[in-house]
Amino acid sequence: MPTPAKKIFFTEDSTVILLGFSIIILSILGVLLPTPSFGWQTSNDLLTKVLSYDNIVKILVLLLAVLTCAIVGALALRKPVVPLLAGIPVIFVLTMLALIIAGNNKVKNLNLEAVIFSLLIGLVIGNTLQLPLWLKNSLSTEVFVKIGLVILGTSVIFSDILQAGLLGLIQALVVVVSVWYFAFWVSKKLGIDEEMAIMLSSAVSICGVSAAIATSGAIKGDSKKLSYVISLVLITAIPMMIFMPYIAKALGLSEEVTGAWLGGTIDTTGAVVASGTLVGEVALKTSTIVKFSQNVLLGVAAFAISIYWTYTNNPLAKDNETKPSLTVIWDRFPKFVLGFLAASLLFSFFVPADTINAVKGSLKNLQGLWFALAFTSIGLETNFRDIFNKDNKKPLYAFLIAQTFNIFITLLIAYFLFR
């Protein structure tokens, strides 16, 4: 008789929620993981601060925490643990290298985020070396991303959303909806598959890298497609960050309008801050408010997209006469999105403000760490030939067309709302 398959008691999403909320609850109870210092200006700073004994101990504590989460996750999913014991430290060390590079003062002034270097380091190594099987088996990109997204929910506080301002929320809603549908329409017209079209549309319209990651998790997207979209976001954000403030000045726009335009158009938060700073204090404040307003729509968008994807990609949904049952939709629904929303509700209405202030720094650091680990993994498992081949020209064209539309429609909306 054939041996019966082992039953998996935990799905990946339920495991992610378990791990993410374990980190959150422990933080609320006062068990805070240390926050290492990665800032440095000179080689002496690097040796005496970043590579000091005390700081290395903090880094090792983080490694132990990540490794513990990885092992618990593997045990819950009944996956091999041994490859993780060797693979996770390698991914972690590469990620630390990215954080150290991003911590340099000159790099900070350019507002280049650590995830950029995580991705680049992974891409260089993954495309120049033959990765051993044990390392490939440790590249838990989706798990890293989803844990980071559950923790990200703690920073989406409803009172902050209200303080962001009515105009910022109105602009964010109009821009996100109009640009998303336009980008999706263009993608479909160019014959791009729906998975890539959804990730690309979310990245252009909502908040760049974070939106691409959240959407990929919501639809269980292909990591190679995600890497491609992220590359487009990062490549286009830099020239926009540099030239848009000067274009605004040439057009004679006020700082309020300029800030709203920058915040609603540029896809990464760091680039928004950098470009707003070039214009002035008012522009910086307005751009930050508008960008934050778009960021808070991330959870709503991910939830809506996951519902749509679950419904339309069910085999039963292809039959016009037979619709998938609620049970089937629930089985296919990405549960980690509920973890994100639950974390947001918990910190919005049940956790005291003093506690939030005490833990938000540590949780933000951990959220960034999980995202950086994910980007390192994405880079390691991505082949340049798969990203920049002739078959990927259409997504590039769609992205550029959608981004151009985004620039003009956001300028129009910002002008009428903030002039």
KAPE-V779742 format. One line per field, one symbol per residue. burial: b if it has 9 or more other ideal C-beta (glycine too) atoms within 8 Angstrom, else e. A space follows every 10 residues. Layout:
burial = ???
//
This chain:
burial = eeeeeeeeeb ebbbbbbbbb bebbeebbee eebeebebbb eeeebbbebb ebeebbbbbe bbbebbbebb bbbbebbeee bebbbbbbbb bbebbbbbbb bbbbeebbee bbebbbbbbb bbbbbbeeee beebbbbbbb bbbbbbbbbb bbbbbbbbeb beebeebbbb bbbbbbbbbb bbbbebbbeb ebeebbbbbb bbbbbbbbbb bbbbbbbbbe bebbbbbbbb bbbbebbbeb bbebbeebbe eebebbbbbb bbbbbbbbeb bbbbbbeebe ebbbbbbbbb bbbbbbbbbe bbbebbbebb beebebbeee eeebeeebbe eebbbbbebb bbbbbbbbee eeeebbeebb ebbbbbbbbb bbbbbbbbbb bbeeeebeee ebebbbbbbb bbbebbbebb bebbbebbe
//
